[in-house]
């Protein structure tokens, strides 16, 4: 659930749990696994 919380940008885990109510756990897991990892654009640079 923390992974989904970060992906949705929720500061509070309780908010994320409200969004996930009524959705089967297997469906949530499949959706997370199917999602591509976020990529940082090259123009963002790296801390140095």
mmCIF entry with sequence, helices, sheets and N, C-alpha, C, O atoms, coordinates in Angstrom:
data_MODEL
# 
_entry.id   MODEL 
# 
_entity.id                         1 
_entity.type                       polymer 
_entity.pdbx_number_of_molecules   1 
# 
_entity_poly.entity_id                      1 
_entity_poly.type                           'polypeptide(L)' 
_entity_poly.nstd_linkage                   no 
_entity_poly.nstd_monomer                   no 
_entity_poly.pdbx_seq_one_letter_code       
;(UNK)(UNK)(UNK)(UNK)(UNK)(UNK)(UNK)(UNK)(UNK)(UNK)(UNK)(UNK)(UNK)(UNK)(UNK)(UNK)
(UNK)(UNK)(UNK)(UNK)(UNK)(UNK)(UNK)(UNK)(UNK)(UNK)(UNK)(UNK)(UNK)(UNK)(UNK)(UNK)
(UNK)(UNK)(UNK)(UNK)(UNK)(UNK)(UNK)(UNK)(UNK)(UNK)(UNK)(UNK)(UNK)(UNK)(UNK)(UNK)
;
_entity_poly.pdbx_seq_one_letter_code_can   XXXXXXXXXXXXXXXXXXXXXXXXXXXXXXXXXXXXXXXXXXXXXXXX 
_entity_poly.pdbx_strand_id                 A 
# 
loop_
_entity_poly_seq.entity_id 
_entity_poly_seq.num 
_entity_poly_seq.mon_id 
_entity_poly_seq.hetero 
1 1  UNK n 
1 2  UNK n 
1 3  UNK n 
1 4  UNK n 
1 5  UNK n 
1 6  UNK n 
1 7  UNK n 
1 8  UNK n 
1 9  UNK n 
1 10 UNK n 
1 11 UNK n 
1 12 UNK n 
1 13 UNK n 
1 14 UNK n 
1 15 UNK n 
1 16 UNK n 
1 17 UNK n 
1 18 UNK n 
1 19 UNK n 
1 20 UNK n 
1 21 UNK n 
1 22 UNK n 
1 23 UNK n 
1 24 UNK n 
1 25 UNK n 
1 26 UNK n 
1 27 UNK n 
1 28 UNK n 
1 29 UNK n 
1 30 UNK n 
1 31 UNK n 
1 32 UNK n 
1 33 UNK n 
1 34 UNK n 
1 35 UNK n 
1 36 UNK n 
1 37 UNK n 
1 38 UNK n 
1 39 UNK n 
1 40 UNK n 
1 41 UNK n 
1 42 UNK n 
1 43 UNK n 
1 44 UNK n 
1 45 UNK n 
1 46 UNK n 
1 47 UNK n 
1 48 UNK n 
# 
_struct_asym.id          A 
_struct_asym.entity_id   1 
# 
loop_
_struct_conf.conf_type_id 
_struct_conf.id 
_struct_conf.pdbx_PDB_helix_id 
_struct_conf.beg_label_comp_id 
_struct_conf.beg_label_asym_id 
_struct_conf.beg_label_seq_id 
_struct_conf.pdbx_beg_PDB_ins_code 
_struct_conf.end_label_comp_id 
_struct_conf.end_label_asym_id 
_struct_conf.end_label_seq_id 
_struct_conf.pdbx_end_PDB_ins_code 
_struct_conf.beg_auth_comp_id 
_struct_conf.beg_auth_asym_id 
_struct_conf.beg_auth_seq_id 
_struct_conf.end_auth_comp_id 
_struct_conf.end_auth_asym_id 
_struct_conf.end_auth_seq_id 
_struct_conf.pdbx_PDB_helix_class 
_struct_conf.details 
_struct_conf.pdbx_PDB_helix_length 
HELX_P HELX_P1 AA1 UNK A 2  ? UNK A 8  ? UNK A 2  UNK A 8  1 ? 7  
HELX_P HELX_P2 AA2 UNK A 13 ? UNK A 20 ? UNK A 13 UNK A 20 1 ? 8  
HELX_P HELX_P3 AA3 UNK A 25 ? UNK A 34 ? UNK A 25 UNK A 34 1 ? 10 
HELX_P HELX_P4 AA4 UNK A 42 ? UNK A 44 ? UNK A 42 UNK A 44 5 ? 3  
# 
_struct_conf_type.id          HELX_P 
_struct_conf_type.criteria    ? 
_struct_conf_type.reference   ? 
# 
loop_
_atom_site.group_PDB 
_atom_site.id 
_atom_site.type_symbol 
_atom_site.label_atom_id 
_atom_site.label_alt_id 
_atom_site.label_comp_id 
_atom_site.label_asym_id 
_atom_site.label_entity_id 
_atom_site.label_seq_id 
_atom_site.pdbx_PDB_ins_code 
_atom_site.Cartn_x 
_atom_site.Cartn_y 
_atom_site.Cartn_z 
_atom_site.occupancy 
_atom_site.B_iso_or_equiv 
_atom_site.pdbx_formal_charge 
_atom_site.auth_seq_id 
_atom_site.auth_comp_id 
_atom_site.auth_asym_id 
_atom_site.auth_atom_id 
_atom_site.pdbx_PDB_model_num 
ATOM 1   N N  . UNK A 1 1  ? 0.823   -1.192 0.000   1.00 0.00 ? 1  UNK A N  1 
ATOM 2   C CA . UNK A 1 1  ? 0.000   0.000  0.000   1.00 0.00 ? 1  UNK A CA 1 
ATOM 3   C C  . UNK A 1 1  ? 0.873   1.263  0.000   1.00 0.00 ? 1  UNK A C  1 
ATOM 4   O O  . UNK A 1 1  ? 0.460   2.305  -0.511  1.00 0.00 ? 1  UNK A O  1 
ATOM 5   N N  . UNK A 1 2  ? 2.062   1.168  0.566   1.00 0.00 ? 2  UNK A N  1 
ATOM 6   C CA . UNK A 1 2  ? 2.963   2.334  0.567   1.00 0.00 ? 2  UNK A CA 1 
ATOM 7   C C  . UNK A 1 2  ? 3.412   2.703  -0.848  1.00 0.00 ? 2  UNK A C  1 
ATOM 8   O O  . UNK A 1 2  ? 3.575   3.881  -1.166  1.00 0.00 ? 2  UNK A O  1 
ATOM 9   N N  . UNK A 1 3  ? 3.609   1.702  -1.683  1.00 0.00 ? 3  UNK A N  1 
ATOM 10  C CA . UNK A 1 3  ? 3.994   1.958  -3.077  1.00 0.00 ? 3  UNK A CA 1 
ATOM 11  C C  . UNK A 1 3  ? 2.896   2.746  -3.776  1.00 0.00 ? 3  UNK A C  1 
ATOM 12  O O  . UNK A 1 3  ? 3.169   3.722  -4.475  1.00 0.00 ? 3  UNK A O  1 
ATOM 13  N N  . UNK A 1 4  ? 1.671   2.322  -3.584  1.00 0.00 ? 4  UNK A N  1 
ATOM 14  C CA . UNK A 1 4  ? 0.528   3.006  -4.205  1.00 0.00 ? 4  UNK A CA 1 
ATOM 15  C C  . UNK A 1 4  ? 0.391   4.407  -3.630  1.00 0.00 ? 4  UNK A C  1 
ATOM 16  O O  . UNK A 1 4  ? 0.105   5.352  -4.365  1.00 0.00 ? 4  UNK A O  1 
ATOM 17  N N  . UNK A 1 5  ? 0.591   4.550  -2.332  1.00 0.00 ? 5  UNK A N  1 
ATOM 18  C CA . UNK A 1 5  ? 0.534   5.865  -1.689  1.00 0.00 ? 5  UNK A CA 1 
ATOM 19  C C  . UNK A 1 5  ? 1.523   6.822  -2.347  1.00 0.00 ? 5  UNK A C  1 
ATOM 20  O O  . UNK A 1 5  ? 1.174   7.959  -2.663  1.00 0.00 ? 5  UNK A O  1 
ATOM 21  N N  . UNK A 1 6  ? 2.752   6.364  -2.552  1.00 0.00 ? 6  UNK A N  1 
ATOM 22  C CA . UNK A 1 6  ? 3.766   7.220  -3.189  1.00 0.00 ? 6  UNK A CA 1 
ATOM 23  C C  . UNK A 1 6  ? 3.387   7.545  -4.625  1.00 0.00 ? 6  UNK A C  1 
ATOM 24  O O  . UNK A 1 6  ? 3.540   8.685  -5.065  1.00 0.00 ? 6  UNK A O  1 
ATOM 25  N N  . UNK A 1 7  ? 2.888   6.542  -5.368  1.00 0.00 ? 7  UNK A N  1 
ATOM 26  C CA . UNK A 1 7  ? 2.537   6.777  -6.767  1.00 0.00 ? 7  UNK A CA 1 
ATOM 27  C C  . UNK A 1 7  ? 1.397   7.781  -6.899  1.00 0.00 ? 7  UNK A C  1 
ATOM 28  O O  . UNK A 1 7  ? 1.365   8.569  -7.844  1.00 0.00 ? 7  UNK A O  1 
ATOM 29  N N  . UNK A 1 8  ? 0.464   7.752  -5.954  1.00 0.00 ? 8  UNK A N  1 
ATOM 30  C CA . UNK A 1 8  ? -0.666  8.684  -6.008  1.00 0.00 ? 8  UNK A CA 1 
ATOM 31  C C  . UNK A 1 8  ? -0.337  10.039 -5.382  1.00 0.00 ? 8  UNK A C  1 
ATOM 32  O O  . UNK A 1 8  ? -1.085  11.002 -5.550  1.00 0.00 ? 8  UNK A O  1 
ATOM 33  N N  . UNK A 1 9  ? 0.784   10.109 -4.659  1.00 0.00 ? 9  UNK A N  1 
ATOM 34  C CA . UNK A 1 9  ? 1.191   11.373 -4.054  1.00 0.00 ? 9  UNK A CA 1 
ATOM 35  C C  . UNK A 1 9  ? 0.432   11.715 -2.791  1.00 0.00 ? 9  UNK A C  1 
ATOM 36  O O  . UNK A 1 9  ? 0.330   12.888 -2.431  1.00 0.00 ? 9  UNK A O  1 
ATOM 37  N N  . UNK A 1 10 ? -0.106  10.710 -2.107  1.00 0.00 ? 10 UNK A N  1 
ATOM 38  C CA . UNK A 1 10 ? -0.843  10.960 -0.870  1.00 0.00 ? 10 UNK A CA 1 
ATOM 39  C C  . UNK A 1 10 ? 0.115   11.072 0.318   1.00 0.00 ? 10 UNK A C  1 
ATOM 40  O O  . UNK A 1 10 ? 0.993   10.225 0.487   1.00 0.00 ? 10 UNK A O  1 
ATOM 41  N N  . UNK A 1 11 ? -0.047  12.097 1.127   1.00 0.00 ? 11 UNK A N  1 
ATOM 42  C CA . UNK A 1 11 ? 0.763   12.246 2.333   1.00 0.00 ? 11 UNK A CA 1 
ATOM 43  C C  . UNK A 1 11 ? 0.269   11.313 3.434   1.00 0.00 ? 11 UNK A C  1 
ATOM 44  O O  . UNK A 1 11 ? 1.046   10.901 4.295   1.00 0.00 ? 11 UNK A O  1 
ATOM 45  N N  . UNK A 1 12 ? -1.013  10.981 3.409   1.00 0.00 ? 12 UNK A N  1 
ATOM 46  C CA . UNK A 1 12 ? -1.628  10.183 4.455   1.00 0.00 ? 12 UNK A CA 1 
ATOM 47  C C  . UNK A 1 12 ? -2.069  8.832  3.891   1.00 0.00 ? 12 UNK A C  1 
ATOM 48  O O  . UNK A 1 12 ? -2.798  8.776  2.900   1.00 0.00 ? 12 UNK A O  1 
ATOM 49  N N  . UNK A 1 13 ? -1.626  7.745  4.526   1.00 0.00 ? 13 UNK A N  1 
ATOM 50  C CA . UNK A 1 13 ? -1.970  6.403  4.069   1.00 0.00 ? 13 UNK A CA 1 
ATOM 51  C C  . UNK A 1 13 ? -3.472  6.146  4.159   1.00 0.00 ? 13 UNK A C  1 
ATOM 52  O O  . UNK A 1 13 ? -4.012  5.343  3.398   1.00 0.00 ? 13 UNK A O  1 
ATOM 53  N N  . UNK A 1 14 ? -4.134  6.810  5.065   1.00 0.00 ? 14 UNK A N  1 
ATOM 54  C CA . UNK A 1 14 ? -5.583  6.650  5.213   1.00 0.00 ? 14 UNK A CA 1 
ATOM 55  C C  . UNK A 1 14 ? -6.324  7.100  3.946   1.00 0.00 ? 14 UNK A C  1 
ATOM 56  O O  . UNK A 1 14 ? -7.328  6.501  3.560   1.00 0.00 ? 14 UNK A O  1 
ATOM 57  N N  . UNK A 1 15 ? -5.824  8.147  3.315   1.00 0.00 ? 15 UNK A N  1 
ATOM 58  C CA . UNK A 1 15 ? -6.432  8.625  2.067   1.00 0.00 ? 15 UNK A CA 1 
ATOM 59  C C  . UNK A 1 15 ? -6.310  7.550  0.989   1.00 0.00 ? 15 UNK A C  1 
ATOM 60  O O  . UNK A 1 15 ? -7.263  7.280  0.259   1.00 0.00 ? 15 UNK A O  1 
ATOM 61  N N  . UNK A 1 16 ? -5.131  6.943  0.899   1.00 0.00 ? 16 UNK A N  1 
ATOM 62  C CA . UNK A 1 16 ? -4.914  5.884  -0.084  1.00 0.00 ? 16 UNK A CA 1 
ATOM 63  C C  . UNK A 1 16 ? -5.857  4.727  0.156   1.00 0.00 ? 16 UNK A C  1 
ATOM 64  O O  . UNK A 1 16 ? -6.422  4.184  -0.793  1.00 0.00 ? 16 UNK A O  1 
ATOM 65  N N  . UNK A 1 17 ? -6.037  4.337  1.408   1.00 0.00 ? 17 UNK A N  1 
ATOM 66  C CA . UNK A 1 17 ? -6.912  3.200  1.720   1.00 0.00 ? 17 UNK A CA 1 
ATOM 67  C C  . UNK A 1 17 ? -8.351  3.487  1.315   1.00 0.00 ? 17 UNK A C  1 
ATOM 68  O O  . UNK A 1 17 ? -9.075  2.571  0.925   1.00 0.00 ? 17 UNK A O  1 
ATOM 69  N N  . UNK A 1 18 ? -8.774  4.740  1.400   1.00 0.00 ? 18 UNK A N  1 
ATOM 70  C CA . UNK A 1 18 ? -10.133 5.107  0.974   1.00 0.00 ? 18 UNK A CA 1 
ATOM 71  C C  . UNK A 1 18 ? -10.273 4.890  -0.535  1.00 0.00 ? 18 UNK A C  1 
ATOM 72  O O  . UNK A 1 18 ? -11.289 4.374  -0.999  1.00 0.00 ? 18 UNK A O  1 
ATOM 73  N N  . UNK A 1 19 ? -9.254  5.285  -1.294  1.00 0.00 ? 19 UNK A N  1 
ATOM 74  C CA . UNK A 1 19 ? -9.287  5.102  -2.745  1.00 0.00 ? 19 UNK A CA 1 
ATOM 75  C C  . UNK A 1 19 ? -9.335  3.628  -3.130  1.00 0.00 ? 19 UNK A C  1 
ATOM 76  O O  . UNK A 1 19 ? -9.904  3.277  -4.163  1.00 0.00 ? 19 UNK A O  1 
ATOM 77  N N  . UNK A 1 20 ? -8.741  2.760  -2.308  1.00 0.00 ? 20 UNK A N  1 
ATOM 78  C CA . UNK A 1 20 ? -8.633  1.343  -2.649  1.00 0.00 ? 20 UNK A CA 1 
ATOM 79  C C  . UNK A 1 20 ? -9.796  0.503  -2.138  1.00 0.00 ? 20 UNK A C  1 
ATOM 80  O O  . UNK A 1 20 ? -9.874  -0.686 -2.448  1.00 0.00 ? 20 UNK A O  1 
ATOM 81  N N  . UNK A 1 21 ? -10.692 1.087  -1.367  1.00 0.00 ? 21 UNK A N  1 
ATOM 82  C CA . UNK A 1 21 ? -11.842 0.332  -0.857  1.00 0.00 ? 21 UNK A CA 1 
ATOM 83  C C  . UNK A 1 21 ? -12.670 -0.197 -2.020  1.00 0.00 ? 21 UNK A C  1 
ATOM 84  O O  . UNK A 1 21 ? -12.939 0.518  -2.984  1.00 0.00 ? 21 UNK A O  1 
ATOM 85  N N  . UNK A 1 22 ? -13.066 -1.447 -1.915  1.00 0.00 ? 22 UNK A N  1 
ATOM 86  C CA . UNK A 1 22 ? -13.925 -2.036 -2.923  1.00 0.00 ? 22 UNK A CA 1 
ATOM 87  C C  . UNK A 1 22 ? -13.195 -2.597 -4.129  1.00 0.00 ? 22 UNK A C  1 
ATOM 88  O O  . UNK A 1 22 ? -13.823 -3.127 -5.046  1.00 0.00 ? 22 UNK A O  1 
ATOM 89  N N  . UNK A 1 23 ? -11.867 -2.485 -4.137  1.00 0.00 ? 23 UNK A N  1 
ATOM 90  C CA . UNK A 1 23 ? -11.084 -3.055 -5.232  1.00 0.00 ? 23 UNK A CA 1 
ATOM 91  C C  . UNK A 1 23 ? -10.397 -4.306 -4.709  1.00 0.00 ? 23 UNK A C  1 
ATOM 92  O O  . UNK A 1 23 ? -9.787  -4.275 -3.640  1.00 0.00 ? 23 UNK A O  1 
ATOM 93  N N  . UNK A 1 24 ? -10.486 -5.397 -5.444  1.00 0.00 ? 24 UNK A N  1 
ATOM 94  C CA . UNK A 1 24 ? -9.888  -6.656 -5.022  1.00 0.00 ? 24 UNK A CA 1 
ATOM 95  C C  . UNK A 1 24 ? -8.373  -6.516 -4.919  1.00 0.00 ? 24 UNK A C  1 
ATOM 96  O O  . UNK A 1 24 ? -7.747  -5.865 -5.754  1.00 0.00 ? 24 UNK A O  1 
ATOM 97  N N  . UNK A 1 25 ? -7.787  -7.130 -3.891  1.00 0.00 ? 25 UNK A N  1 
ATOM 98  C CA . UNK A 1 25 ? -6.339  -7.058 -3.677  1.00 0.00 ? 25 UNK A CA 1 
ATOM 99  C C  . UNK A 1 25 ? -5.556  -7.529 -4.894  1.00 0.00 ? 25 UNK A C  1 
ATOM 100 O O  . UNK A 1 25 ? -4.562  -6.908 -5.272  1.00 0.00 ? 25 UNK A O  1 
ATOM 101 N N  . UNK A 1 26 ? -5.996  -8.619 -5.510  1.00 0.00 ? 26 UNK A N  1 
ATOM 102 C CA . UNK A 1 26 ? -5.302  -9.144 -6.695  1.00 0.00 ? 26 UNK A CA 1 
ATOM 103 C C  . UNK A 1 26 ? -5.308  -8.122 -7.828  1.00 0.00 ? 26 UNK A C  1 
ATOM 104 O O  . UNK A 1 26 ? -4.318  -7.993 -8.547  1.00 0.00 ? 26 UNK A O  1 
ATOM 105 N N  . UNK A 1 27 ? -6.392  -7.411 -7.991  1.00 0.00 ? 27 UNK A N  1 
ATOM 106 C CA . UNK A 1 27 ? -6.488  -6.398 -9.043  1.00 0.00 ? 27 UNK A CA 1 
ATOM 107 C C  . UNK A 1 27 ? -5.512  -5.248 -8.783  1.00 0.00 ? 27 UNK A C  1 
ATOM 108 O O  . UNK A 1 27 ? -4.882  -4.740 -9.710  1.00 0.00 ? 27 UNK A O  1 
ATOM 109 N N  . UNK A 1 28 ? -5.394  -4.849 -7.535  1.00 0.00 ? 28 UNK A N  1 
ATOM 110 C CA . UNK A 1 28 ? -4.462  -3.776 -7.161  1.00 0.00 ? 28 UNK A CA 1 
ATOM 111 C C  . UNK A 1 28 ? -3.031  -4.222 -7.424  1.00 0.00 ? 28 UNK A C  1 
ATOM 112 O O  . UNK A 1 28 ? -2.244  -3.475 -8.006  1.00 0.00 ? 28 UNK A O  1 
ATOM 113 N N  . UNK A 1 29 ? -2.691  -5.436 -6.998  1.00 0.00 ? 29 UNK A N  1 
ATOM 114 C CA . UNK A 1 29 ? -1.336  -5.958 -7.179  1.00 0.00 ? 29 UNK A CA 1 
ATOM 115 C C  . UNK A 1 29 ? -0.993  -6.063 -8.658  1.00 0.00 ? 29 UNK A C  1 
ATOM 116 O O  . UNK A 1 29 ? 0.107   -5.689 -9.064  1.00 0.00 ? 29 UNK A O  1 
ATOM 117 N N  . UNK A 1 30 ? -1.913  -6.563 -9.463  1.00 0.00 ? 30 UNK A N  1 
ATOM 118 C CA . UNK A 1 30 ? -1.677  -6.672 -10.903 1.00 0.00 ? 30 UNK A CA 1 
ATOM 119 C C  . UNK A 1 30 ? -1.462  -5.304 -11.544 1.00 0.00 ? 30 UNK A C  1 
ATOM 120 O O  . UNK A 1 30 ? -0.607  -5.156 -12.417 1.00 0.00 ? 30 UNK A O  1 
ATOM 121 N N  . UNK A 1 31 ? -2.224  -4.317 -11.119 1.00 0.00 ? 31 UNK A N  1 
ATOM 122 C CA . UNK A 1 31 ? -2.092  -2.969 -11.672 1.00 0.00 ? 31 UNK A CA 1 
ATOM 123 C C  . UNK A 1 31 ? -0.743  -2.359 -11.312 1.00 0.00 ? 31 UNK A C  1 
ATOM 124 O O  . UNK A 1 31 ? -0.119  -1.698 -12.143 1.00 0.00 ? 31 UNK A O  1 
ATOM 125 N N  . UNK A 1 32 ? -0.292  -2.575 -10.086 1.00 0.00 ? 32 UNK A N  1 
ATOM 126 C CA . UNK A 1 32 ? 1.011   -2.040 -9.664  1.00 0.00 ? 32 UNK A CA 1 
ATOM 127 C C  . UNK A 1 32 ? 2.132   -2.703 -10.452 1.00 0.00 ? 32 UNK A C  1 
ATOM 128 O O  . UNK A 1 32 ? 3.061   -2.025 -10.893 1.00 0.00 ? 32 UNK A O  1 
ATOM 129 N N  . UNK A 1 33 ? 2.060   -4.005 -10.633 1.00 0.00 ? 33 UNK A N  1 
ATOM 130 C CA . UNK A 1 33 ? 3.104   -4.724 -11.360 1.00 0.00 ? 33 UNK A CA 1 
ATOM 131 C C  . UNK A 1 33 ? 3.114   -4.363 -12.845 1.00 0.00 ? 33 UNK A C  1 
ATOM 132 O O  . UNK A 1 33 ? 4.172   -4.399 -13.473 1.00 0.00 ? 33 UNK A O  1 
ATOM 133 N N  . UNK A 1 34 ? 1.982   -4.024 -13.407 1.00 0.00 ? 34 UNK A N  1 
ATOM 134 C CA . UNK A 1 34 ? 1.902   -3.684 -14.829 1.00 0.00 ? 34 UNK A CA 1 
ATOM 135 C C  . UNK A 1 34 ? 2.377   -2.270 -15.117 1.00 0.00 ? 34 UNK A C  1 
ATOM 136 O O  . UNK A 1 34 ? 2.691   -1.939 -16.260 1.00 0.00 ? 34 UNK A O  1 
ATOM 137 N N  . UNK A 1 35 ? 2.429   -1.444 -14.098 1.00 0.00 ? 35 UNK A N  1 
ATOM 138 C CA . UNK A 1 35 ? 2.793   -0.042 -14.269 1.00 0.00 ? 35 UNK A CA 1 
ATOM 139 C C  . UNK A 1 35 ? 4.300   0.100  -14.463 1.00 0.00 ? 35 UNK A C  1 
ATOM 140 O O  . UNK A 1 35 ? 5.087   -0.539 -13.765 1.00 0.00 ? 35 UNK A O  1 
ATOM 141 N N  . UNK A 1 36 ? 4.688   0.933  -15.404 1.00 0.00 ? 36 UNK A N  1 
ATOM 142 C CA . UNK A 1 36 ? 6.114   1.186  -15.635 1.00 0.00 ? 36 UNK A CA 1 
ATOM 143 C C  . UNK A 1 36 ? 6.676   2.040  -14.517 1.00 0.00 ? 36 UNK A C  1 
ATOM 144 O O  . UNK A 1 36 ? 5.977   2.879  -13.949 1.00 0.00 ? 36 UNK A O  1 
ATOM 145 N N  . UNK A 1 37 ? 7.931   1.824  -14.209 1.00 0.00 ? 37 UNK A N  1 
ATOM 146 C CA . UNK A 1 37 ? 8.600   2.621  -13.176 1.00 0.00 ? 37 UNK A CA 1 
ATOM 147 C C  . UNK A 1 37 ? 8.716   4.060  -13.653 1.00 0.00 ? 37 UNK A C  1 
ATOM 148 O O  . UNK A 1 37 ? 8.960   4.302  -14.835 1.00 0.00 ? 37 UNK A O  1 
ATOM 149 N N  . UNK A 1 38 ? 8.542   5.020  -12.746 1.00 0.00 ? 38 UNK A N  1 
ATOM 150 C CA . UNK A 1 38 ? 8.690   6.429  -13.149 1.00 0.00 ? 38 UNK A CA 1 
ATOM 151 C C  . UNK A 1 38 ? 10.138  6.708  -13.565 1.00 0.00 ? 38 UNK A C  1 
ATOM 152 O O  . UNK A 1 38 ? 11.083  6.170  -12.987 1.00 0.00 ? 38 UNK A O  1 
ATOM 153 N N  . UNK A 1 39 ? 10.282  7.543  -14.557 1.00 0.00 ? 39 UNK A N  1 
ATOM 154 C CA . UNK A 1 39 ? 11.620  7.869  -15.037 1.00 0.00 ? 39 UNK A CA 1 
ATOM 155 C C  . UNK A 1 39 ? 11.881  9.355  -14.839 1.00 0.00 ? 39 UNK A C  1 
ATOM 156 O O  . UNK A 1 39 ? 11.007  10.190 -15.076 1.00 0.00 ? 39 UNK A O  1 
ATOM 157 N N  . UNK A 1 40 ? 13.083  9.669  -14.404 1.00 0.00 ? 40 UNK A N  1 
ATOM 158 C CA . UNK A 1 40 ? 13.466  11.058 -14.212 1.00 0.00 ? 40 UNK A CA 1 
ATOM 159 C C  . UNK A 1 40 ? 14.020  11.590 -15.526 1.00 0.00 ? 40 UNK A C  1 
ATOM 160 O O  . UNK A 1 40 ? 14.912  10.971 -16.107 1.00 0.00 ? 40 UNK A O  1 
ATOM 161 N N  . UNK A 1 41 ? 13.517  12.719 -16.008 1.00 0.00 ? 41 UNK A N  1 
ATOM 162 C CA . UNK A 1 41 ? 14.038  13.254 -17.269 1.00 0.00 ? 41 UNK A CA 1 
ATOM 163 C C  . UNK A 1 41 ? 15.512  13.660 -17.140 1.00 0.00 ? 41 UNK A C  1 
ATOM 164 O O  . UNK A 1 41 ? 15.940  14.141 -16.091 1.00 0.00 ? 41 UNK A O  1 
ATOM 165 N N  . UNK A 1 42 ? 16.270  13.465 -18.199 1.00 0.00 ? 42 UNK A N  1 
ATOM 166 C CA . UNK A 1 42 ? 17.693  13.805 -18.190 1.00 0.00 ? 42 UNK A CA 1 
ATOM 167 C C  . UNK A 1 42 ? 17.905  15.282 -17.907 1.00 0.00 ? 42 UNK A C  1 
ATOM 168 O O  . UNK A 1 42 ? 18.929  15.664 -17.340 1.00 0.00 ? 42 UNK A O  1 
ATOM 169 N N  . UNK A 1 43 ? 16.955  16.110 -18.292 1.00 0.00 ? 43 UNK A N  1 
ATOM 170 C CA . UNK A 1 43 ? 17.094  17.555 -18.075 1.00 0.00 ? 43 UNK A CA 1 
ATOM 171 C C  . UNK A 1 43 ? 16.997  17.938 -16.598 1.00 0.00 ? 43 UNK A C  1 
ATOM 172 O O  . UNK A 1 43 ? 17.329  19.066 -16.232 1.00 0.00 ? 43 UNK A O  1 
ATOM 173 N N  . UNK A 1 44 ? 16.540  17.004 -15.739 1.00 0.00 ? 44 UNK A N  1 
ATOM 174 C CA . UNK A 1 44 ? 16.417  17.310 -14.307 1.00 0.00 ? 44 UNK A CA 1 
ATOM 175 C C  . UNK A 1 44 ? 17.780  17.369 -13.646 1.00 0.00 ? 44 UNK A C  1 
ATOM 176 O O  . UNK A 1 44 ? 17.932  18.041 -12.626 1.00 0.00 ? 44 UNK A O  1 
ATOM 177 N N  . UNK A 1 45 ? 18.778  16.686 -14.195 1.00 0.00 ? 45 UNK A N  1 
ATOM 178 C CA . UNK A 1 45 ? 20.120  16.700 -13.617 1.00 0.00 ? 45 UNK A CA 1 
ATOM 179 C C  . UNK A 1 45 ? 20.183  15.872 -12.345 1.00 0.00 ? 45 UNK A C  1 
ATOM 180 O O  . UNK A 1 45 ? 19.165  15.413 -11.828 1.00 0.00 ? 45 UNK A O  1 
ATOM 181 N N  . UNK A 1 46 ? 21.382  15.695 -11.860 1.00 0.00 ? 46 UNK A N  1 
ATOM 182 C CA . UNK A 1 46 ? 21.596  14.944 -10.626 1.00 0.00 ? 46 UNK A CA 1 
ATOM 183 C C  . UNK A 1 46 ? 22.199  15.859 -9.585  1.00 0.00 ? 46 UNK A C  1 
ATOM 184 O O  . UNK A 1 46 ? 22.949  16.778 -9.912  1.00 0.00 ? 46 UNK A O  1 
ATOM 185 N N  . UNK A 1 47 ? 21.866  15.602 -8.308  1.00 0.00 ? 47 UNK A N  1 
ATOM 186 C CA . UNK A 1 47 ? 22.455  16.429 -7.261  1.00 0.00 ? 47 UNK A CA 1 
ATOM 187 C C  . UNK A 1 47 ? 23.980  16.243 -7.244  1.00 0.00 ? 47 UNK A C  1 
ATOM 188 O O  . UNK A 1 47 ? 24.477  15.131 -7.421  1.00 0.00 ? 47 UNK A O  1 
ATOM 189 N N  . UNK A 1 48 ? 24.679  17.290 -7.039  1.00 0.00 ? 48 UNK A N  1 
ATOM 190 C CA . UNK A 1 48 ? 26.111  17.121 -7.136  1.00 0.00 ? 48 UNK A CA 1 
ATOM 191 C C  . UNK A 1 48 ? 26.838  17.820 -6.122  1.00 0.00 ? 48 UNK A C  1 
ATOM 192 O O  . UNK A 1 48 ? 28.067  17.760 -6.091  1.00 0.00 ? 48 UNK A O  1 
# 
